[in-house]
């Protein structure tokens, strides 16, 4: 396998974009209240800081690996980035969440809410990584 070089500053920016989109998507007035209702999550009073730290680190890992795919596939434009994100999303994210969702018994509404968010994040990250080589 060939060695690829990923722009680490672009990875950092993509990781931050992941957090910003998540903060907007899961804000109570956007989809946060719906997400909590559909998933059965109650306000616990606990600090979200540990989960947010883990989410940021996971976003950085996701951005780096996505950057490797961007480099290996030589994606250099928005259309290519969106297409790459779509295939990764469909082949791995949407399908794995569907399997878990079927066994966990989640509703189609919750599944859609989760996977649409995932595609938006992957697409935004892929665009940053493709354009900022």
C-alpha positions as CSV (number, residue, x, y, z in Angstrom):
1,X,0.0,0.0,0.0
2,X,1.3,3.4,-0.9
3,X,2.0,6.0,1.8
4,X,-0.2,9.1,1.7
5,X,0.3,12.5,3.1
6,X,-2.8,14.1,4.8
7,X,-2.9,17.8,5.5
8,X,-3.2,17.9,9.3
9,X,-4.4,21.4,9.5
10,X,-7.3,20.4,7.2
11,X,-7.9,17.5,9.5
12,X,-8.1,19.8,12.5
13,X,-10.5,22.2,10.6
14,X,-12.7,19.2,9.5
15,X,-12.8,18.0,13.1
16,X,-13.9,21.5,14.2
17,X,-16.5,21.5,11.5
18,X,-17.8,18.2,12.8
19,X,-18.3,19.7,16.2
20,X,-20.0,22.9,14.8
21,X,-22.4,20.9,12.6
22,X,-23.2,18.6,15.6
23,X,-23.8,21.6,17.9
24,X,-26.2,23.1,15.4
25,X,-28.0,19.8,14.4
26,X,-28.5,18.6,18.0
27,X,-29.4,22.0,19.4
28,X,-32.8,21.9,21.0
29,X,-34.5,24.2,18.6
30,X,-33.2,22.4,15.5
31,X,-33.3,18.6,16.1
32,X,-32.1,18.2,19.7
33,X,-35.5,17.9,21.3
34,X,-36.7,15.5,18.6
35,X,-33.6,13.4,18.9
36,X,-34.0,13.2,22.7
37,X,-37.7,12.2,22.3
38,X,-37.1,9.6,19.6
39,X,-34.1,8.1,21.4
40,X,-35.7,8.2,24.9
41,X,-32.9,10.3,26.3
42,X,-33.7,12.3,29.4
43,X,-31.9,15.4,30.7
44,X,-29.5,13.9,33.3
45,X,-27.9,17.0,34.7
46,X,-24.5,15.6,33.9
47,X,-21.9,17.7,32.1
48,X,-21.7,16.9,28.4
49,X,-18.0,17.7,28.4
50,X,-16.7,14.1,28.5
51,X,-18.9,13.1,25.6
52,X,-18.0,16.3,23.7
53,X,-14.2,15.6,24.1
54,X,-14.7,12.0,22.9
55,X,-16.8,13.3,20.0
56,X,-14.0,15.7,19.0
57,X,-11.3,13.1,19.1
58,X,-13.5,10.7,17.2
59,X,-14.2,13.5,14.6
60,X,-10.4,14.0,14.2
61,X,-9.9,10.3,13.6
62,X,-12.8,10.3,11.1
63,X,-11.3,13.4,9.4
64,X,-7.9,11.8,9.1
65,X,-9.1,8.5,7.7
66,X,-11.4,10.4,5.3
67,X,-8.4,12.5,4.3
68,X,-6.5,9.2,3.5
69,X,-9.4,8.2,1.2
70,X,-9.4,11.7,-0.4
71,X,-5.7,11.3,-1.2
72,X,-5.9,7.7,-2.4
73,X,-8.9,8.5,-4.6
74,X,-7.2,11.8,-5.7
75,X,-10.3,13.8,-5.0
76,X,-9.7,17.5,-5.8
77,X,-13.1,19.1,-6.2
78,X,-16.5,19.5,-4.5
79,X,-18.3,17.1,-6.7
80,X,-15.8,14.4,-6.1
81,X,-15.7,15.0,-2.4
82,X,-19.5,14.8,-2.1
83,X,-19.5,11.6,-4.1
84,X,-16.8,10.0,-2.0
85,X,-18.6,11.0,1.1
86,X,-21.8,9.5,-0.3
87,X,-20.2,6.1,-1.0
88,X,-18.5,5.9,2.3
89,X,-21.7,7.0,4.0
90,X,-23.9,4.5,2.2
91,X,-21.4,1.6,2.4
92,X,-20.4,1.9,6.0
93,X,-22.3,4.5,8.0
94,X,-25.9,4.1,6.8
95,X,-25.7,0.3,6.4
96,X,-24.1,-0.3,9.8
97,X,-26.6,2.0,11.5
98,X,-29.4,0.3,9.7
99,X,-28.3,-3.1,11.0
100,X,-27.9,-1.8,14.6
101,X,-31.2,0.1,14.3
102,X,-33.1,-3.1,13.3
103,X,-31.7,-5.0,16.2
104,X,-32.1,-2.1,18.6
105,X,-35.6,-1.4,17.5
106,X,-35.1,2.3,16.7
107,X,-37.7,4.1,14.7
108,X,-37.2,5.0,11.0
109,X,-37.5,8.7,12.1
110,X,-34.6,8.3,14.5
111,X,-32.6,6.4,11.9
112,X,-33.1,9.1,9.3
113,X,-32.2,11.8,11.8
114,X,-28.9,10.1,12.6
115,X,-27.8,9.1,9.1
116,X,-28.7,12.4,7.5
117,X,-26.6,14.1,10.0
118,X,-23.8,11.7,9.3
119,X,-23.9,12.4,5.6
120,X,-23.9,16.1,6.1
121,X,-20.8,15.8,8.4
122,X,-18.9,13.5,6.0
123,X,-19.7,15.7,3.1
124,X,-18.6,18.9,4.8
125,X,-15.4,17.2,6.0
126,X,-14.6,15.7,2.6
127,X,-15.0,19.0,0.9
128,X,-12.6,20.7,3.3
129,X,-10.1,17.8,2.9
130,X,-10.4,17.7,-0.9
131,X,-10.0,21.5,-1.5
132,X,-7.3,22.0,1.1
133,X,-4.6,19.6,0.1
